[in-house]
């Protein structure tokens, strides 16, 4: 994962909010994890989806990867991020921006190891019609 300048992600987020408009939609939650789509549009065969994701304390995103890049902002809490080697590849506190590269070679999990909810604002850039994420098996880590 790489960090982006906060102003860069803020500009993308504002642009997405202004340009995409639309009504917010509820998305099915994972185990204790909720997501709410804020905006969605398709341009030149790519879906741009702005979503707010909340992880309660002790919960995780589950192991997964994305078919396109993801750009995020931690609005609240601290997100602990782990790659397929089971190593931490980042701890992201409130106000921190994160990116996740695309593809099955970038399996990862986001975990809330804190005592307060983690709230993320996430921009997905996906091939048209692709799911928000693809489930992946635990690569052998002692945690889920």
OpenMM code with the backbone's topology and positions (N, CA, C; nanometers):
from openmm import Vec3, app, unit

residues = "UNK UNK UNK UNK UNK UNK UNK UNK UNK UNK UNK UNK UNK UNK UNK UNK UNK UNK UNK UNK UNK UNK UNK UNK UNK UNK UNK UNK UNK UNK UNK UNK UNK UNK UNK UNK UNK UNK UNK UNK UNK UNK UNK UNK UNK UNK UNK UNK UNK UNK UNK UNK UNK UNK UNK UNK UNK UNK UNK UNK UNK UNK UNK UNK UNK UNK UNK UNK UNK UNK UNK UNK UNK UNK UNK UNK UNK UNK UNK UNK UNK UNK UNK UNK UNK UNK UNK UNK UNK UNK UNK UNK UNK UNK UNK UNK UNK UNK UNK UNK UNK UNK UNK UNK UNK UNK UNK UNK UNK UNK UNK UNK UNK UNK UNK UNK UNK UNK UNK UNK UNK UNK UNK UNK UNK UNK UNK UNK UNK UNK UNK UNK UNK UNK UNK UNK UNK UNK UNK UNK UNK UNK UNK UNK".split()
positions = [
    Vec3(0.0822, -0.1177, 0.0000),
    Vec3(0.0000, 0.0000, 0.0000),
    Vec3(0.0863, 0.1236, 0.0000),
    Vec3(0.0360, 0.2269, -0.0651),
    Vec3(0.1065, 0.3534, -0.0683),
    Vec3(0.0163, 0.4604, -0.0112),
    Vec3(0.0763, 0.5658, 0.0400),
    Vec3(-0.0039, 0.6779, 0.0859),
    Vec3(-0.0087, 0.7832, -0.0227),
    Vec3(-0.1181, 0.8546, -0.0290),
    Vec3(-0.1345, 0.9651, -0.1212),
    Vec3(-0.1379, 1.0936, -0.0403),
    Vec3(-0.0975, 1.2046, -0.0988),
    Vec3(-0.1154, 1.3306, -0.0273),
    Vec3(-0.2627, 1.3481, 0.0046),
    Vec3(-0.2928, 1.3918, 0.1248),
    Vec3(-0.4320, 1.4040, 0.1675),
    Vec3(-0.5098, 1.4974, 0.0750),
    Vec3(-0.4452, 1.6017, 0.0283),
    Vec3(-0.5152, 1.6948, -0.0593),
    Vec3(-0.5545, 1.6281, -0.1898),
    Vec3(-0.4734, 1.5356, -0.2390),
    Vec3(-0.5056, 1.4652, -0.3627),
    Vec3(-0.6296, 1.3795, -0.3473),
    Vec3(-0.6396, 1.3024, -0.2386),
    Vec3(-0.7564, 1.2183, -0.2184),
    Vec3(-0.8781, 1.3047, -0.1881),
    Vec3(-0.8589, 1.4115, -0.1129),
    Vec3(-0.9715, 1.4998, -0.0831),
    Vec3(-1.0287, 1.5567, -0.2122),
    Vec3(-0.9434, 1.5940, -0.3058),
    Vec3(-0.9907, 1.6476, -0.4338),
    Vec3(-1.0679, 1.5413, -0.5110),
    Vec3(-1.0165, 1.4177, -0.5124),
    Vec3(-1.0857, 1.3086, -0.5806),
    Vec3(-1.2214, 1.2844, -0.5157),
    Vec3(-1.2251, 1.2850, -0.3825),
    Vec3(-1.3492, 1.2609, -0.3100),
    Vec3(-1.4513, 1.3702, -0.3382),
    Vec3(-1.4085, 1.4947, -0.3337),
    Vec3(-1.5002, 1.6054, -0.3619),
    Vec3(-1.5491, 1.5966, -0.5060),
    Vec3(-1.4576, 1.5709, -0.5988),
    Vec3(-1.4949, 1.5587, -0.7387),
    Vec3(-1.5964, 1.4457, -0.7573),
    Vec3(-1.5706, 1.3331, -0.6938),
    Vec3(-1.6629, 1.2201, -0.7049),
    Vec3(-1.7997, 1.2566, -0.6494),
    Vec3(-1.8021, 1.3237, -0.5354),
    Vec3(-1.9287, 1.3600, -0.4737),
    Vec3(-2.0072, 1.4574, -0.5596),
    Vec3(-1.9382, 1.5541, -0.6181),
    Vec3(-2.0053, 1.6553, -0.6985),
    Vec3(-2.0488, 1.5982, -0.8335),
    Vec3(-1.9607, 1.5250, -0.8997),
    Vec3(-1.9892, 1.4777, -1.0353),
    Vec3(-2.0848, 1.3589, -1.0376),
    Vec3(-2.0757, 1.2709, -0.9402),
    Vec3(-2.1505, 1.1472, -0.9488),
    Vec3(-2.2919, 1.1609, -0.8957),
    Vec3(-2.3097, 1.2473, -0.7969),
    Vec3(-2.4421, 1.2692, -0.7403),
    Vec3(-2.5096, 1.1391, -0.7053),
    Vec3(-2.6423, 1.1347, -0.7195),
    Vec3(-2.7151, 1.0108, -0.6979),
    Vec3(-2.7572, 0.9910, -0.5537),
    Vec3(-2.8370, 0.8894, -0.5347),
    Vec3(-2.8899, 0.8567, -0.4042),
    Vec3(-2.8015, 0.7539, -0.3372),
    Vec3(-2.7847, 0.7643, -0.2066),
    Vec3(-2.7057, 0.6664, -0.1329),
    Vec3(-2.7820, 0.5346, -0.1288),
    Vec3(-2.7098, 0.4242, -0.1403),
    Vec3(-2.7705, 0.2919, -0.1372),
    Vec3(-2.7056, 0.2113, -0.0253),
    Vec3(-2.7860, 0.1313, 0.0422),
    Vec3(-2.7307, 0.0416, 0.1427),
    Vec3(-2.6683, -0.0776, 0.0705),
    Vec3(-2.5574, -0.1277, 0.1226),
    Vec3(-2.4969, -0.2484, 0.0677),
    Vec3(-2.4979, -0.3539, 0.1765),
    Vec3(-2.5029, -0.4815, 0.1367),
    Vec3(-2.5080, -0.5872, 0.2385),
    Vec3(-2.3824, -0.5861, 0.3251),
    Vec3(-2.3968, -0.5918, 0.4560),
    Vec3(-2.2796, -0.5924, 0.5440),
    Vec3(-2.2138, -0.7300, 0.5492),
    Vec3(-2.0814, -0.7306, 0.5754),
    Vec3(-2.0116, -0.8543, 0.6063),
    Vec3(-2.0333, -0.8818, 0.7537),
    Vec3(-1.9537, -0.9699, 0.8137),
    Vec3(-1.9715, -0.9983, 0.9568),
    Vec3(-1.9365, -0.8751, 1.0402),
    Vec3(-2.0382, -0.7940, 1.0711),
    Vec3(-2.0176, -0.6751, 1.1522),
    Vec3(-1.9677, -0.5548, 1.0748),
    Vec3(-1.9398, -0.5721, 0.9463),
    Vec3(-1.8879, -0.4632, 0.8636),
    Vec3(-2.0020, -0.4113, 0.7764),
    Vec3(-2.0136, -0.2787, 0.7681),
    Vec3(-2.1177, -0.2211, 0.6848),
    Vec3(-2.0563, -0.1327, 0.5779),
    Vec3(-2.1292, -0.1175, 0.4683),
    Vec3(-2.0866, -0.0305, 0.3601),
    Vec3(-2.2061, 0.0430, 0.3044),
    Vec3(-2.1848, 0.1668, 0.2662),
    Vec3(-2.2917, 0.2491, 0.2099),
    Vec3(-2.2373, 0.3192, 0.0866),
    Vec3(-2.2978, 0.2917, -0.0278),
    Vec3(-2.2545, 0.3569, -0.1509),
    Vec3(-2.3059, 0.5006, -0.1502),
    Vec3(-2.2136, 0.5925, -0.1693),
    Vec3(-2.2448, 0.7354, -0.1700),
    Vec3(-2.2701, 0.7824, -0.3132),
    Vec3(-2.1888, 0.7340, -0.4067),
    Vec3(-2.2020, 0.7755, -0.5466),
    Vec3(-2.1460, 0.6670, -0.6367),
    Vec3(-2.1979, 0.6649, -0.7607),
    Vec3(-2.1543, 0.5644, -0.8582),
    Vec3(-2.1734, 0.6207, -0.9978),
    Vec3(-2.0741, 0.6005, -1.0846),
    Vec3(-2.0880, 0.6377, -1.2249),
    Vec3(-1.9969, 0.5492, -1.3080),
    Vec3(-2.0210, 0.5464, -1.4375),
    Vec3(-1.9375, 0.4707, -1.5310),
    Vec3(-1.8884, 0.5660, -1.6389),
    Vec3(-1.7568, 0.5636, -1.6630),
    Vec3(-1.6953, 0.6472, -1.7654),
    Vec3(-1.5970, 0.5597, -1.8433),
    Vec3(-1.6131, 0.5555, -1.9748),
    Vec3(-1.5213, 0.4827, -2.0623),
    Vec3(-1.4914, 0.3408, -2.0137),
    Vec3(-1.5946, 0.2686, -1.9725),
    Vec3(-1.5777, 0.1287, -1.9341),
    Vec3(-1.5269, 0.1046, -1.7939),
    Vec3(-1.5135, 0.2107, -1.7134),
    Vec3(-1.4715, 0.1953, -1.5733),
    Vec3(-1.5813, 0.2453, -1.4804),
    Vec3(-1.6059, 0.1690, -1.3750),
    Vec3(-1.7005, 0.2105, -1.2714),
    Vec3(-1.6239, 0.2845, -1.1629),
    Vec3(-1.6742, 0.3999, -1.1238),
    Vec3(-1.6190, 0.4792, -1.0136),
    Vec3(-1.7231, 0.4771, -0.9033),
    Vec3(-1.6876, 0.4169, -0.7910),
    Vec3(-1.7823, 0.3977, -0.6823),
    Vec3(-1.7230, 0.4565, -0.5548),
    Vec3(-1.7941, 0.5518, -0.4969),
    Vec3(-1.7536, 0.6125, -0.3706),
    Vec3(-1.8378, 0.5493, -0.2611),
    Vec3(-1.7720, 0.4964, -0.1583),
    Vec3(-1.8402, 0.4165, -0.0567),
    Vec3(-1.7837, 0.4463, 0.0811),
    Vec3(-1.8706, 0.4477, 0.1803),
    Vec3(-1.8262, 0.4585, 0.3190),
    Vec3(-1.8341, 0.3192, 0.3807),
    Vec3(-1.7245, 0.2753, 0.4413),
    Vec3(-1.7144, 0.1426, 0.5021),
    Vec3(-1.6854, 0.1600, 0.6502),
    Vec3(-1.7589, 0.0860, 0.7344),
    Vec3(-1.7386, 0.0922, 0.8793),
    Vec3(-1.7055, -0.0464, 0.9318),
    Vec3(-1.5945, -0.0553, 1.0065),
    Vec3(-1.5532, -0.1790, 1.0720),
    Vec3(-1.5641, -0.1583, 1.2229),
    Vec3(-1.6515, -0.2324, 1.2902),
    Vec3(-1.6586, -0.2229, 1.4357),
    Vec3(-1.5294, -0.2748, 1.4998),
    Vec3(-1.5050, -0.2406, 1.6261),
    Vec3(-1.3864, -0.2932, 1.6950),
    Vec3(-1.3813, -0.4458, 1.6866),
    Vec3(-1.2619, -0.4980, 1.6578),
    Vec3(-1.2412, -0.6421, 1.6517),
    Vec3(-1.2810, -0.7065, 1.5200),
    Vec3(-1.3315, -0.6292, 1.4249),
    Vec3(-1.3773, -0.6859, 1.2985),
    Vec3(-1.2756, -0.6628, 1.1869),
    Vec3(-1.2969, -0.7324, 1.0752),
    Vec3(-1.2071, -0.7184, 0.9609),
    Vec3(-1.2880, -0.7187, 0.8312),
    Vec3(-1.2191, -0.6853, 0.7245),
    Vec3(-1.2799, -0.6882, 0.5913),
    Vec3(-1.2874, -0.8295, 0.5356),
    Vec3(-1.2131, -0.9222, 0.5939),
    Vec3(-1.1954, -1.0540, 0.5343),
    Vec3(-1.0872, -1.0457, 0.4271),
    Vec3(-1.0289, -1.1582, 0.3929),
    Vec3(-0.9241, -1.1612, 0.2902),
    Vec3(-0.9879, -1.1385, 0.1546),
    Vec3(-0.9291, -1.0511, 0.0750),
    Vec3(-0.9864, -1.0166, -0.0547),
    Vec3(-0.8839, -0.9432, -0.1401),
    Vec3(-0.9235, -0.9167, -0.2641),
    Vec3(-0.8478, -0.8289, -0.3535),
    Vec3(-0.9487, -0.7551, -0.4400),
    Vec3(-0.9007, -0.6607, -0.5185),
    Vec3(-0.9864, -0.5786, -0.6026),
    Vec3(-0.9438, -0.5917, -0.7486),
    Vec3(-1.0403, -0.5814, -0.8394),
    Vec3(-1.0124, -0.5889, -0.9832),
    Vec3(-0.9655, -0.4558, -1.0407),
    Vec3(-0.9613, -0.3534, -0.9589),
    Vec3(-0.9114, -0.2217, -0.9976),
    Vec3(-0.8538, -0.1544, -0.8747),
    Vec3(-0.7845, -0.0428, -0.8911),
    Vec3(-0.7243, 0.0237, -0.7757),
    Vec3(-0.8301, 0.0825, -0.6826),
    Vec3(-0.7916, 0.0966, -0.5588),
    Vec3(-0.8778, 0.1515, -0.4549),
    Vec3(-0.8021, 0.2655, -0.3872),
    Vec3(-0.8729, 0.3739, -0.3572),
    Vec3(-0.8154, 0.4906, -0.2893),
    Vec3(-0.9011, 0.5189, -0.1666),
    Vec3(-0.8395, 0.5308, -0.0508),
    Vec3(-0.9179, 0.5472, 0.0697),
    Vec3(-0.8677, 0.6562, 0.1614),
    Vec3(-0.9580, 0.7018, 0.2467),
    Vec3(-0.9287, 0.7992, 0.3512),
    Vec3(-0.9849, 0.7436, 0.4811),
    Vec3(-0.9024, 0.7385, 0.5861),
    Vec3(-0.9494, 0.6950, 0.7167),
    Vec3(-1.0140, 0.8164, 0.7837),
    Vec3(-1.1463, 0.8113, 0.7957),
    Vec3(-1.2200, 0.9226, 0.8564),
    Vec3(-1.2205, 0.9136, 1.0078),
    Vec3(-1.2230, 0.7902, 1.0607),
    Vec3(-1.2241, 0.7683, 1.2058),
    Vec3(-1.1507, 0.6389, 1.2369),
    Vec3(-1.0892, 0.6334, 1.3540),
    Vec3(-1.0251, 0.5117, 1.4011),
    Vec3(-0.8894, 0.4860, 1.3383),
    Vec3(-0.8420, 0.3614, 1.3544),
    Vec3(-0.7127, 0.3187, 1.3020),
    Vec3(-0.7303, 0.1854, 1.2308),
    Vec3(-0.6916, 0.1805, 1.1044),
    Vec3(-0.6996, 0.0596, 1.0234),
    Vec3(-0.5638, -0.0082, 1.0214),
    Vec3(-0.5604, -0.1371, 1.0571),
    Vec3(-0.4384, -0.2177, 1.0459),
    Vec3(-0.4530, -0.3026, 0.9204),
    Vec3(-0.3529, -0.2961, 0.8333),
    Vec3(-0.3602, -0.3591, 0.7015),
    Vec3(-0.2515, -0.4650, 0.6903),
    Vec3(-0.2870, -0.5816, 0.6373),
    Vec3(-0.1941, -0.6939, 0.6267),
    Vec3(-0.1983, -0.7512, 0.4863),
    Vec3(-0.0818, -0.7935, 0.4367),
    Vec3(-0.0750, -0.8540, 0.3036),
    Vec3(-0.0735, -1.0062, 0.3147),
    Vec3(-0.0601, -1.0743, 0.2019),
    Vec3(-0.0690, -1.2202, 0.1976),
    Vec3(0.0476, -1.2914, 0.2636),
    Vec3(0.1530, -1.2181, 0.3044),
    Vec3(0.2627, -1.2806, 0.3784),
    Vec3(0.2339, -1.2801, 0.5283),
    Vec3(0.1187, -1.2281, 0.5663),
    Vec3(0.0744, -1.2134, 0.7052),
    Vec3(0.1439, -1.0973, 0.7760),
    Vec3(0.2229, -1.0214, 0.7013),
    Vec3(0.2942, -0.9075, 0.7596),
    Vec3(0.2085, -0.7820, 0.7501),
    Vec3(0.2226, -0.6975, 0.8500),
    Vec3(0.1564, -0.5675, 0.8449),
    Vec3(0.2233, -0.4843, 0.7366),
    Vec3(0.1428, -0.4289, 0.6467),
    Vec3(0.1996, -0.3393, 0.5459),
    Vec3(0.1489, -0.1969, 0.5666),
    Vec3(0.0934, -0.1710, 0.6858),
    Vec3(0.0543, -0.0345, 0.7177),
    Vec3(-0.0438, -0.0259, 0.8320),
    Vec3(-0.0285, 0.0795, 0.9090),
    Vec3(-0.1238, 0.1169, 1.0138),
    Vec3(-0.1666, 0.2581, 0.9790),
    Vec3(-0.2965, 0.2748, 0.9538),
    Vec3(-0.3491, 0.4001, 0.9007),
    Vec3(-0.4448, 0.4634, 1.0004),
    Vec3(-0.4035, 0.5780, 1.0525),
    Vec3(-0.4827, 0.6495, 1.1522),
    Vec3(-0.5737, 0.7518, 1.0855),
    Vec3(-0.6630, 0.8084, 1.1638),
    Vec3(-0.7561, 0.9099, 1.1153),
    Vec3(-0.6817, 1.0165, 1.0348),
    Vec3(-0.7356, 1.0483, 0.9177),
    Vec3(-0.6756, 1.1489, 0.8310),
    Vec3(-0.5740, 1.0955, 0.7324),
    Vec3(-0.5403, 0.9677, 0.7425),
    Vec3(-0.4410, 0.9071, 0.6540),
    Vec3(-0.5078, 0.8565, 0.5265),
    Vec3(-0.4397, 0.8730, 0.4141),
    Vec3(-0.4886, 0.8187, 0.2881),
    Vec3(-0.4138, 0.6902, 0.2553),
    Vec3(-0.4845, 0.6018, 0.1877),
    Vec3(-0.4254, 0.4731, 0.1504),
    Vec3(-0.4652, 0.4391, 0.0071),
    Vec3(-0.3842, 0.3561, -0.0575),
    Vec3(-0.4210, 0.2999, -0.1875),
    Vec3(-0.3972, 0.1497, -0.1831),
    Vec3(-0.4747, 0.0790, -0.2629),
    Vec3(-0.4551, -0.0643, -0.2778),
    Vec3(-0.4477, -0.0946, -0.4265),
    Vec3(-0.3430, -0.1629, -0.4699),
    Vec3(-0.3324, -0.1986, -0.6121),
    Vec3(-0.4305, -0.3098, -0.6466),
    Vec3(-0.4530, -0.3293, -0.7747),
    Vec3(-0.5502, -0.4284, -0.8191),
    Vec3(-0.4846, -0.5632, -0.8478),
    Vec3(-0.5696, -0.6650, -0.8494),
    Vec3(-0.5286, -0.7969, -0.8944),
    Vec3(-0.5159, -0.9009, -0.7856),
    Vec3(-0.5265, -1.0271, -0.8285),
    Vec3(-0.5204, -1.1409, -0.7367),
    Vec3(-0.3844, -1.1533, -0.6683),
    Vec3(-0.2834, -1.0875, -0.7210),
    Vec3(-0.1516, -1.0884, -0.6580),
    Vec3(-0.1412, -0.9919, -0.5404),
    Vec3(-0.2510, -0.9235, -0.5083),
    Vec3(-0.2505, -0.8255, -0.3992),
    Vec3(-0.3595, -0.8572, -0.2974),
    Vec3(-0.3634, -0.9824, -0.2520),
    Vec3(-0.4584, -1.0237, -0.1488),
    Vec3(-0.4215, -0.9550, -0.0180),
    Vec3(-0.5232, -0.9072, 0.0541),
    Vec3(-0.4987, -0.8334, 0.1782),
    Vec3(-0.6218, -0.8398, 0.2686),
    Vec3(-0.6033, -0.7888, 0.3891),
    Vec3(-0.7116, -0.7790, 0.4864),
    Vec3(-0.6933, -0.6496, 0.5642),
    Vec3(-0.8036, -0.5835, 0.5930),
    Vec3(-0.8026, -0.4667, 0.6804),
    Vec3(-0.8668, -0.5064, 0.8121),
    Vec3(-0.8021, -0.4696, 0.9220),
    Vec3(-0.8516, -0.5101, 1.0544),
    Vec3(-0.8646, -0.3890, 1.1455),
    Vec3(-0.9667, -0.3923, 1.2301),
    Vec3(-0.9815, -0.2911, 1.3340),
    Vec3(-0.9382, -0.3551, 1.4651),
    Vec3(-0.8166, -0.3257, 1.5061),
    Vec3(-0.7628, -0.3809, 1.6304),
    Vec3(-0.7852, -0.2870, 1.7482),
    Vec3(-0.8535, -0.1758, 1.7234),
    Vec3(-0.8771, -0.0754, 1.8266),
    Vec3(-1.0084, -0.0960, 1.9000),
    Vec3(-1.0455, 0.0044, 1.9781),
    Vec3(-1.1663, -0.0022, 2.0607),
    Vec3(-1.2777, 0.0885, 2.0089),
    Vec3(-1.2531, 0.1581, 1.8976),
    Vec3(-1.3549, 0.2434, 1.8370),
    Vec3(-1.3719, 0.2021, 1.6907),
    Vec3(-1.4866, 0.2312, 1.6306),
    Vec3(-1.5073, 0.1939, 1.4907),
    Vec3(-1.4058, 0.2599, 1.3975),
    Vec3(-1.3729, 0.1888, 1.2904),
    Vec3(-1.2949, 0.2450, 1.1806),
    Vec3(-1.3956, 0.2830, 1.0723),
    Vec3(-1.3881, 0.4074, 1.0263),
    Vec3(-1.4737, 0.4540, 0.9182),
    Vec3(-1.3832, 0.4978, 0.8041),
    Vec3(-1.4048, 0.4380, 0.6882),
    Vec3(-1.3250, 0.4656, 0.5690),
    Vec3(-1.4127, 0.5274, 0.4613),
    Vec3(-1.3576, 0.6205, 0.3868),
    Vec3(-1.4211, 0.6677, 0.2649),
    Vec3(-1.3353, 0.6130, 0.1517),
    Vec3(-1.3975, 0.5357, 0.0623),
    Vec3(-1.3221, 0.4588, -0.0356),
    Vec3(-1.3725, 0.4896, -0.1764),
    Vec3(-1.2792, 0.5130, -0.2683),
    Vec3(-1.3120, 0.5273, -0.4093),
    Vec3(-1.2580, 0.4043, -0.4821),
    Vec3(-1.3484, 0.3266, -0.5411),
    Vec3(-1.3130, 0.2091, -0.6198),
    Vec3(-1.3112, 0.2506, -0.7669),
    Vec3(-1.2082, 0.2091, -0.8399),
    Vec3(-1.2015, 0.2306, -0.9844),
    Vec3(-1.1925, 0.0912, -1.0458),
    Vec3(-1.3049, 0.0444, -1.1000),
    Vec3(-1.3170, -0.0959, -1.1402),
    Vec3(-1.3579, -0.1101, -1.2856),
    Vec3(-1.3210, -0.2226, -1.3476),
    Vec3(-1.3774, -0.2503, -1.4795),
    Vec3(-1.5302, -0.2551, -1.4672),
    Vec3(-1.5994, -0.2062, -1.5667),
    Vec3(-1.7453, -0.1996, -1.5597),
    Vec3(-1.8056, -0.3349, -1.5234),
    Vec3(-1.8898, -0.3351, -1.4208),
    Vec3(-1.9591, -0.4559, -1.3782),
    Vec3(-1.8832, -0.5423, -1.2792),
    Vec3(-1.7581, -0.5096, -1.2489),
    Vec3(-1.6800, -0.5908, -1.1543),
    Vec3(-1.7345, -0.5710, -1.0124),
    Vec3(-1.7219, -0.6730, -0.9261),
    Vec3(-1.7641, -0.6570, -0.7872),
    Vec3(-1.6694, -0.5627, -0.7134),
    Vec3(-1.7147, -0.5115, -0.5997),
    Vec3(-1.6304, -0.4230, -0.5190),
    Vec3(-1.5030, -0.4942, -0.4747),
    Vec3(-1.5142, -0.6228, -0.4436),
    Vec3(-1.3964, -0.7010, -0.4049),
    Vec3(-1.4199, -0.8465, -0.4420),
    Vec3(-1.3109, -0.9198, -0.4472),
    Vec3(-1.3144, -1.0636, -0.4751),
    Vec3(-1.2661, -1.1346, -0.3493),
    Vec3(-1.3466, -1.2283, -0.2982),
    Vec3(-1.3064, -1.3047, -0.1801),
    Vec3(-1.1813, -1.3857, -0.2096),
    Vec3(-1.0982, -1.4007, -0.1073),
    Vec3(-0.9768, -1.4819, -0.1187),
    Vec3(-0.9630, -1.5667, 0.0069),
    Vec3(-0.8984, -1.6804, -0.0074),
    Vec3(-0.8732, -1.7670, 0.1076),
    Vec3(-0.7681, -1.7048, 0.1988),
    Vec3(-0.7786, -1.7353, 0.3270),
    Vec3(-0.6735, -1.6949, 0.4205),
    Vec3(-0.5440, -1.7592, 0.3724),
    Vec3(-0.4398, -1.6798, 0.3500),
    Vec3(-0.3149, -1.7348, 0.2944),
    Vec3(-0.2315, -1.8111, 0.3969),
    Vec3(-0.2885, -1.8429, 0.5121),
    Vec3(-0.2161, -1.9187, 0.6127),
    Vec3(-0.1817, -1.8379, 0.7357),
    Vec3(-0.2429, -1.7230, 0.7512),
    Vec3(-0.2163, -1.6378, 0.8676),
    Vec3(-0.2923, -1.6895, 0.9889),
    Vec3(-0.2429, -1.6581, 1.1070),
    Vec3(-0.3063, -1.7028, 1.2301),
    Vec3(-0.4276, -1.6187, 1.2682),
    Vec3(-0.4629, -1.5220, 1.1853),
    Vec3(-0.5759, -1.4326, 1.2124),
    Vec3(-0.6661, -1.4250, 1.0910),
    Vec3(-0.7877, -1.3833, 1.1140),
    Vec3(-0.8843, -1.3677, 1.0056),
    Vec3(-0.9420, -1.2288, 1.0091),
] * unit.nanometer
topology = app.Topology()
chain = topology.addChain("A")
for resn in residues:
    res = topology.addResidue(resn, chain)
    for name in ("N", "CA", "C"):
        topology.addAtom(name, app.Element.getBySymbol(name[0]), res)
